[in-house]
């Protein structure tokens, strides 16, 4: 019998969850056992999971789960270096040379566990089966506009927070933009046809921002891309991967550009393949914008859990996409799960050979 253990998220400002109570009930109806850790921060209440039939256990108790339990979460585990003996379903960020990712893989090797990375759950054509991309783009564009509004006031974007729904986010942001007394900035979205780019463009349009939309056709020549520097605001909506062109070179910090805000929604600055070369670390909810140049200012927004700004919408959307895949966990060596597991084996083997 497949045992899914839904862990509480340990990261600050992370209220999302990858399965709804209705999803839990559906898995139980298929014969699975589902355990859910209590969490006072999760956007969906624990008692709803209990009513759906899940066994409720204390927050953070997953290290004591039975060996055969599959531990399911979204963001990273506590970085305490302990060996990992279970099979884990999560966003590992471990396959692009990231230092923290290499440490995570070593923990799996030490404990004999295995990672099934949610980013790499794909169909047989390579298309991702579930993604938070739309809401990442939506929230990333919103924070980028907040950074632009702060610049008009002569400052740097202050702390951001989660919103009960997108209407409240829109109302607050529109008021901040109107208070600048300036025309709306012109924005460029690269990756505009994907989930992330669509979400970013939808938010920008809702705020009255003129949007230039680029996708593969406009970037196929590989660069350079002076048009990026000719916009006020640039949203990067493509993942860092081998062969990705550089959209913003290190030289872009120099004067002579119109660009003053970069929203790097993919935000993978520690990857060798990052298309944004003017910064080297992610930003946070407390300090969402990193100033990398002055005269004129250039701020980078690169928060790596943006969808949690709208935790209810993003959780329900993602959980709906993922549930059919979770329903196949009893065949974890086949299909999308088999491909994800094989990718872990490949990278783990590469780590042992270095």
C-alpha positions as CSV (number, residue, x, y, z in Angstrom):
1,X,0.0,0.0,0.0
2,X,1.4,3.4,-1.0
3,X,1.9,5.7,1.9
4,X,2.1,9.5,1.2
5,X,3.3,11.7,4.0
6,X,2.6,15.4,3.5
7,X,5.1,17.3,5.5
8,X,4.7,20.8,6.9
9,X,6.8,23.5,5.2
10,X,9.6,24.7,7.4
11,X,10.6,27.7,5.4
12,X,9.5,31.2,6.5
13,X,6.7,32.8,4.3
14,X,5.8,29.4,2.8
15,X,2.1,28.8,3.3
16,X,1.4,26.7,0.2
17,X,0.7,23.0,0.0
18,X,0.8,20.6,-3.0
19,X,-2.5,18.7,-2.3
20,X,-5.9,19.8,-1.1
21,X,-8.2,17.9,1.3
22,X,-10.3,16.8,-1.7
23,X,-7.1,15.4,-3.3
24,X,-6.3,13.5,-0.1
25,X,-9.8,12.0,-0.1
26,X,-9.3,11.0,-3.7
27,X,-6.0,9.2,-3.0
28,X,-7.5,7.4,0.0
29,X,-10.4,6.2,-2.2
30,X,-7.7,4.7,-4.4
31,X,-6.4,2.7,-1.5
32,X,-3.5,4.9,-0.5
33,X,-2.6,5.8,3.1
34,X,-2.1,9.5,3.6
35,X,-0.5,11.2,6.6
36,X,-0.6,15.0,7.0
37,X,1.6,16.9,9.4
38,X,-0.1,19.7,11.4
39,X,0.8,23.2,10.3
40,X,-0.5,26.5,11.7
41,X,0.8,28.3,8.6
42,X,-0.6,26.2,5.8
43,X,-3.2,28.1,3.8
44,X,-5.6,25.1,4.0
45,X,-6.5,24.1,7.6
46,X,-5.4,20.8,9.1
47,X,-8.9,19.9,10.2
48,X,-10.0,19.8,6.6
49,X,-7.4,17.1,5.9
50,X,-8.6,15.2,9.0
51,X,-12.1,15.2,7.7
52,X,-10.9,13.9,4.4
53,X,-9.5,10.8,6.2
54,X,-5.8,11.7,6.6
55,X,-3.9,10.7,9.8
56,X,-2.7,13.9,11.4
57,X,0.7,13.9,13.1
58,X,2.9,16.7,14.6
59,X,4.7,19.2,12.5
60,X,8.2,18.2,11.5
61,X,7.8,14.5,12.4
62,X,8.6,13.2,8.9
63,X,12.1,12.0,9.9
64,X,10.4,9.3,12.0
65,X,8.0,8.2,9.2
66,X,8.1,4.5,8.2
67,X,10.8,3.6,5.8
68,X,8.3,3.0,3.0
69,X,6.6,6.4,3.3
70,X,7.0,8.9,0.5
71,X,7.6,12.3,2.0
72,X,5.9,15.1,0.0
73,X,6.6,18.8,0.4
74,X,7.3,21.8,-1.8
75,X,10.3,23.8,-0.7
76,X,13.6,22.8,0.8
77,X,14.3,20.7,3.9
78,X,16.1,22.1,6.9
79,X,19.8,22.3,6.0
80,X,21.0,20.3,8.9
81,X,23.2,17.8,7.0
82,X,21.4,14.7,8.2
83,X,21.2,11.7,5.9
84,X,17.9,11.3,4.0
85,X,16.6,7.7,4.0
86,X,13.2,8.3,2.6
87,X,11.9,8.9,-0.9
88,X,11.1,12.6,-1.2
89,X,8.9,14.5,-3.6
90,X,9.8,18.2,-3.6
91,X,11.5,21.0,-5.5
92,X,15.1,20.0,-5.0
93,X,16.9,22.6,-7.1
94,X,19.8,20.2,-7.3
95,X,20.6,19.4,-10.9
96,X,22.1,22.7,-12.2
97,X,25.3,22.8,-10.1
98,X,23.8,24.8,-7.2
99,X,26.0,24.4,-4.1
100,X,23.0,23.8,-1.9
101,X,21.7,21.2,-4.3
102,X,24.9,19.3,-4.3
103,X,24.7,19.2,-0.5
104,X,21.2,17.8,-0.8
105,X,22.2,15.1,-3.2
106,X,25.0,14.1,-0.8
107,X,22.4,13.7,2.0
108,X,20.4,11.4,-0.1
109,X,23.5,9.3,-1.0
110,X,24.4,9.1,2.7
111,X,21.0,7.9,3.8
112,X,20.0,5.8,0.8
113,X,17.0,7.9,-0.1
114,X,15.9,9.1,-3.4
115,X,14.6,12.5,-4.8
116,X,11.7,12.8,-7.2
117,X,12.0,16.4,-8.2
118,X,8.6,18.1,-8.9
119,X,10.3,20.3,-11.5
120,X,11.1,17.3,-13.6
121,X,7.8,15.4,-13.5
122,X,7.2,15.4,-17.2
123,X,5.2,13.5,-19.9
124,X,7.0,11.4,-22.5
125,X,7.5,14.6,-24.7
126,X,9.3,16.4,-21.9
127,X,6.3,18.7,-21.0
128,X,6.0,19.5,-17.3
129,X,2.8,18.0,-15.8
130,X,2.4,20.5,-13.0
131,X,3.8,23.9,-12.3
132,X,3.4,27.0,-10.2
133,X,4.6,29.1,-13.1
134,X,1.5,31.2,-13.7
135,X,1.3,32.5,-10.1
136,X,5.1,32.9,-9.9
137,X,4.9,35.2,-12.9
138,X,1.9,37.0,-11.6
139,X,3.5,37.7,-8.2
140,X,6.9,38.4,-9.7
141,X,5.5,41.1,-11.9
142,X,3.7,42.6,-8.9
143,X,6.8,42.9,-6.8
144,X,8.8,44.2,-9.7
145,X,6.2,47.0,-10.1
146,X,6.5,47.7,-6.4
147,X,10.2,48.1,-6.8
148,X,9.7,50.5,-9.7
149,X,7.2,52.5,-7.6
150,X,9.7,52.7,-4.8
151,X,12.3,54.0,-7.2
152,X,10.0,56.9,-8.1
153,X,9.9,57.8,-4.5
154,X,13.7,57.7,-4.3
155,X,13.8,54.5,-2.3
156,X,14.1,50.7,-2.4
157,X,11.2,48.3,-2.3
158,X,10.2,47.5,1.3
159,X,9.1,44.1,2.7
160,X,6.3,42.2,0.9
161,X,3.7,39.8,2.4
162,X,1.1,37.2,1.4
163,X,-2.4,38.2,0.3
164,X,-5.7,36.4,0.9
165,X,-6.5,36.8,-2.7
166,X,-5.3,38.5,-5.9
167,X,-7.9,41.3,-5.8
168,X,-6.3,42.7,-2.6
169,X,-2.9,42.5,-4.2
170,X,-4.1,44.4,-7.2
171,X,-5.8,47.1,-5.2
172,X,-2.8,47.8,-3.1
173,X,-0.4,47.8,-6.1
174,X,-2.6,50.1,-8.2
175,X,-2.7,52.6,-5.4
176,X,1.1,52.5,-5.1
177,X,1.5,53.1,-8.9
178,X,-1.0,55.9,-9.0
179,X,0.7,57.6,-6.0
180,X,3.9,58.0,-8.0
181,X,2.2,60.5,-10.4
182,X,4.2,58.9,-13.2
183,X,3.1,57.2,-16.4
184,X,3.2,53.5,-16.2
185,X,6.6,51.9,-17.0
186,X,7.1,50.0,-20.3
187,X,7.8,46.3,-19.6
188,X,9.4,43.5,-21.6
189,X,8.5,39.9,-20.8
190,X,10.7,37.2,-22.2
191,X,9.1,33.7,-22.2
192,X,5.7,35.4,-22.7
193,X,4.0,32.3,-24.2
194,X,4.8,30.1,-21.2
195,X,3.0,29.8,-17.9
196,X,5.3,32.2,-16.1
197,X,5.2,34.8,-18.8
198,X,1.5,34.6,-19.1
199,X,1.0,35.2,-15.4
200,X,3.4,38.1,-15.5
201,X,1.8,39.7,-18.6
202,X,-1.7,39.3,-17.1
203,X,-0.7,41.2,-13.9
204,X,1.0,43.9,-15.9
205,X,-1.9,44.4,-18.2
206,X,-4.3,44.5,-15.2
207,X,-2.1,47.4,-13.9
208,X,-2.3,49.3,-17.2
209,X,1.4,48.6,-18.0
210,X,2.3,48.5,-21.7
211,X,3.9,45.1,-22.4
212,X,6.3,43.8,-25.1
213,X,6.0,40.0,-25.3
214,X,8.9,38.0,-26.5
215,X,9.3,34.2,-26.8
216,X,11.5,31.8,-28.7
217,X,11.3,33.5,-32.1
218,X,12.6,36.8,-30.7
219,X,15.5,35.3,-28.8
220,X,16.5,32.6,-31.3
221,X,19.5,34.6,-32.6
222,X,21.2,34.2,-29.2
223,X,21.9,37.9,-28.5
224,X,23.0,40.4,-27.6
225,X,19.6,42.0,-26.8
226,X,19.9,45.8,-26.5
227,X,16.0,45.9,-26.5
228,X,16.1,44.6,-22.9
229,X,18.0,47.8,-21.8
230,X,15.5,50.0,-23.7
231,X,12.6,49.0,-21.5
232,X,11.9,50.3,-17.9
233,X,11.1,46.9,-16.6
234,X,12.2,43.4,-17.7
235,X,10.6,40.2,-16.5
236,X,12.7,37.0,-17.2
237,X,10.2,34.1,-17.4
238,X,12.6,31.3,-18.8
239,X,14.4,28.8,-16.7
240,X,18.2,28.7,-16.5
241,X,19.3,25.7,-18.6
242,X,22.2,24.8,-21.0
243,X,22.1,26.9,-24.1
244,X,20.0,29.7,-22.5
245,X,21.1,33.1,-24.0
246,X,22.3,35.9,-21.8
247,X,19.6,38.6,-21.7
248,X,21.3,41.0,-19.2
249,X,25.2,40.9,-19.3
250,X,27.3,42.0,-16.4
251,X,28.0,45.2,-18.4
252,X,24.4,46.3,-18.1
253,X,25.1,48.0,-14.8
254,X,26.7,50.8,-16.7
255,X,24.8,54.1,-17.4
256,X,23.1,54.7,-20.7
257,X,20.2,52.3,-20.2
258,X,16.5,52.9,-19.6
259,X,16.1,49.6,-17.6
260,X,15.8,50.1,-13.9
261,X,14.0,47.0,-12.6
262,X,14.7,43.3,-13.4
263,X,12.2,40.7,-12.2
264,X,14.0,37.4,-12.5
265,X,11.1,35.1,-11.8
266,X,13.1,32.0,-12.6
267,X,15.7,33.3,-10.2
268,X,18.6,30.8,-10.4
269,X,21.6,33.1,-9.9
270,X,23.9,30.4,-8.7
271,X,23.5,28.4,-11.9
272,X,26.1,28.7,-14.6
273,X,23.2,29.0,-17.1
274,X,21.5,32.1,-15.5
275,X,20.6,34.6,-18.3
276,X,20.9,37.5,-15.8
277,X,24.5,38.3,-15.0
278,X,24.2,41.4,-12.8
279,X,23.5,39.6,-9.5
280,X,24.6,36.5,-7.6
281,X,22.0,35.8,-4.9
282,X,18.3,35.6,-4.4
283,X,16.3,38.2,-2.6
284,X,13.8,37.8,0.2
285,X,10.4,38.9,1.4
286,X,12.0,41.2,3.9
287,X,14.4,42.7,1.3
288,X,12.8,41.9,-2.1
289,X,15.0,44.2,-4.2
290,X,18.7,44.1,-4.6
291,X,20.3,47.3,-5.9
292,X,23.1,46.4,-8.3
293,X,23.7,49.8,-9.9
294,X,23.1,53.6,-9.4
295,X,22.7,56.5,-11.8
296,X,20.2,55.3,-12.9
297,X,19.3,52.7,-10.3
298,X,19.0,49.1,-11.3
299,X,17.1,46.8,-8.9
300,X,16.8,43.0,-9.2
301,X,13.8,41.2,-7.7
302,X,14.6,37.4,-7.4
303,X,12.4,35.8,-4.7
304,X,12.3,32.0,-5.1
305,X,8.9,31.3,-3.6
306,X,6.8,34.0,-5.3
307,X,3.6,31.9,-5.6
308,X,3.3,31.9,-1.8
309,X,2.4,35.6,-2.0
310,X,-1.0,34.2,-3.2
311,X,-1.0,30.9,-1.4
312,X,-4.6,29.9,-1.9
313,X,-4.8,30.5,-5.6
314,X,-1.4,28.9,-6.3
315,X,-2.0,25.9,-4.0
316,X,-5.4,25.1,-5.5
317,X,-4.2,25.5,-9.1
318,X,-1.0,23.4,-8.6
319,X,-2.7,20.7,-6.6
320,X,-5.3,20.3,-9.3
321,X,-2.6,19.8,-11.9
322,X,-0.6,17.4,-9.7
323,X,-3.3,15.1,-8.4
324,X,-3.5,12.9,-11.5
325,X,0.3,12.4,-11.2
326,X,0.1,11.7,-7.4
327,X,-2.6,9.1,-8.2
328,X,0.1,7.1,-10.0
329,X,2.5,6.9,-7.0
330,X,1.7,3.2,-6.7
331,X,3.7,2.9,-9.9
332,X,6.7,5.0,-8.8
333,X,9.1,3.2,-11.1
334,X,7.1,4.0,-14.2
335,X,6.1,6.9,-16.3
336,X,6.7,10.4,-15.0
337,X,7.9,9.1,-11.6
338,X,10.3,6.7,-13.3
339,X,11.8,9.5,-15.4
340,X,12.2,11.7,-12.3
341,X,13.8,8.9,-10.3
342,X,16.1,8.1,-13.2
343,X,17.2,11.7,-13.3
344,X,18.1,11.6,-9.7
345,X,20.1,8.4,-10.3
346,X,22.0,10.1,-13.1
347,X,23.0,13.1,-11.0
348,X,23.8,11.1,-7.9
349,X,26.1,8.9,-9.9
350,X,27.8,12.0,-11.4
351,X,28.3,13.3,-7.9
352,X,30.0,10.0,-6.8
353,X,32.4,10.2,-9.7
354,X,33.6,13.7,-8.9
